[in-house]
Amino acid sequence: MTEDIIKLDFGKVWFKDNVLIAELNEGILLDVEQNRKLLEMGKKAFSNRPYGYVSFRKNSYAVNPMVYLESASTTNLKAIAVVTTNETCRQNAILEKQFFKDRNSFEVFETLEEALNWLKFKVDI
């Protein structure tokens, strides 16, 4: 997979192995429609192969919890990792975890490297 950055109006996305990594813009509210764009990018990039998603939260933003209910219907999305060093963002992510289909497949990390290593086991990269 490529590591070329794809710019969106609400952030940027790139792929590494079987992982979609998204760094979203400061202050946005990630809504269902934007999440559908991310899911569509995953579908196009990975077809029916299993993949993981990293929310690389360098910026602070809000997430509509409904995105996790929709993401749960994406059968090849196997795990979500949130990367943040901000304690408020970390607490928000722990709350968001309650909305994902499999709480054992949603974790919060301080570094991208930790998240990618965890995803190796969850997605069989």
URSUL-V332755 format. One line per field, one symbol per residue. ss: DSSP state (2 for helix, 1 for strand, 0 for the rest). psi: psi as a letter, one per 30 degrees, with the letter a starting at -180 (. if undefined). burial: 1 if it has 16 or more other ideal C-beta (glycine too) atoms within 10 Angstrom, else 0. Layout:
BEGIN
ss=???
psi=???
burial=???
END
This chain:
BEGIN
ss=00000111001111110011111100001102222222222222220000111111000001100222222000001111111000222222222220000022211110022222222222200
psi=llgkkkklfgalklkjbhkkkkjlkkfljjleeeeeeeeeeeeeefbgkkllkkjjiflkllkjffeeeeeffjffjflkkkjlfkeeeeeeeeeeeffkejffgjlklfleeeeeeefefefh.
burial=00000000011011110111111100010100011001101100110000111111100010110011001001001111111100001101100110110000111110010011011001100
END
